[in-house]
Amino acid sequence: MWEFFLVGCGGFAGAVARWSLATRVQRMIGESAFPAGTLIVNVLGCLAIGLAIELGERAYPGHHFRPLAVIGFLGGFTTFSAFSHETMDLFLRGKGIWAVSYLTASVALCGIGVLFGRKLVHWFAG
């Protein structure tokens, strides 16, 4: 039960950090069509998950570091970091075909999911 609390606290902090950073970056560069704030959050989140997986697991084995920092905070900060870690992990384990399949399926199916969700609203809400 304690791990649920840690994930929730980390997720809250990560989501607030994502919103704050992405909003500030977007304001600094102007409200352009390019979502630079989100891109920066995703890149930083990917860097952070790489560091956390390698360093955090070594420094805090068996502790609550992973639920709080990796799953909670970084999961709330950006799920793109988890997606990128899982893709690279497949490559590093010699499962390149699975990695490419996961990458392709994730991008295609998630894009289709967003499009379909938007279409459903238009169909039912006019």
C-alpha positions in Angstrom: 0.0 0.0 0.0 2.9 2.3 0.7 4.1 2.0 -2.9 0.7 3.3 -4.1 1.2 6.4 -2.0 4.7 6.9 -3.4 3.6 6.5 -7.0 0.7 9.0 -6.4 2.9 11.6 -4.8 5.6 11.2 -7.4 3.0 11.4 -10.2 1.5 14.6 -8.8 4.9 16.3 -8.6 5.8 15.1 -12.0 2.6 16.3 -13.6 3.0 19.7 -12.0 6.6 19.9 -13.1 5.6 18.9 -16.7 2.9 21.6 -16.9 5.1 24.2 -15.4 8.1 23.6 -17.5 6.2 23.1 -20.8 4.2 26.3 -20.2 7.3 28.4 -19.4 9.2 27.2 -22.4 6.2 27.8 -24.7 5.8 31.3 -23.3 9.5 32.0 -23.8 9.5 31.1 -27.5 6.0 32.3 -28.2 2.8 30.6 -28.9 4.0 29.0 -32.2 2.6 25.9 -33.9 5.6 23.9 -32.8 5.2 22.3 -29.3 8.7 23.0 -28.1 7.7 22.9 -24.4 6.4 19.3 -24.8 9.5 18.3 -26.8 11.8 19.7 -24.1 9.9 17.9 -21.4 10.0 14.6 -23.3 13.8 14.9 -24.0 14.5 15.8 -20.4 12.2 13.0 -19.2 14.1 10.5 -21.4 17.4 11.7 -20.1 16.2 11.5 -16.5 14.8 8.0 -16.8 18.1 6.8 -18.3 19.9 8.3 -15.4 17.4 7.1 -12.8 17.4 3.5 -14.1 21.2 3.2 -14.1 22.1 5.4 -11.1 19.1 5.1 -9.0 18.9 1.4 -9.0 22.6 1.2 -8.0 22.3 3.8 -5.2 19.0 2.7 -3.8 18.6 -1.1 -4.4 15.5 -2.5 -2.8 14.3 0.9 -1.6 11.2 2.9 -2.7 13.2 4.9 -5.2 11.6 3.3 -8.3 7.9 3.8 -7.3 8.5 7.4 -6.2 11.0 8.7 -8.8 10.8 6.5 -11.9 7.2 5.3 -12.0 5.6 8.2 -10.1 7.6 11.4 -10.9 8.9 10.5 -14.3 5.6 8.8 -15.2 3.8 12.0 -14.3 6.4 14.1 -16.0 6.3 12.2 -19.3 5.1 8.8 -20.3 7.3 9.2 -23.3 10.3 8.5 -21.1 8.8 5.1 -20.2 8.0 4.4 -23.8 11.6 5.3 -24.9 13.2 3.3 -22.1 11.2 0.2 -23.0 12.0 0.6 -26.7 15.8 1.0 -26.0 15.7 -1.9 -23.5 14.3 -4.2 -26.2 17.2 -3.1 -28.5 19.8 -3.5 -25.8 18.5 -7.0 -25.1 19.0 -8.0 -28.7 15.3 -7.9 -29.6 15.5 -5.4 -32.4 12.4 -6.7 -34.2 10.3 -6.4 -31.1 11.7 -2.9 -30.5 10.8 -1.7 -34.0 7.4 -3.4 -33.8 6.7 -1.7 -30.4 7.9 1.7 -31.8 5.8 1.4 -34.9 2.7 0.1 -33.2 2.9 2.7 -30.4 3.2 5.7 -32.7 0.6 4.4 -35.2 -2.0 3.1 -32.8 -1.7 6.0 -30.4 -2.0 8.5 -33.3 -5.1 6.6 -34.5 -6.5 6.6 -30.9 -6.2 10.4 -30.7 -7.8 10.8 -34.1 -10.6 8.4 -33.3 -11.3 10.0 -29.9 -11.6 13.4 -31.6 -13.9 12.0 -34.3 -16.1 10.4 -31.6 -16.6 13.8 -30.0 -17.5 15.3 -33.4 -19.9 12.5 -34.2 -21.7 12.5 -30.9 -21.4 16.2 -29.9 -21.8 17.8 -33.3 
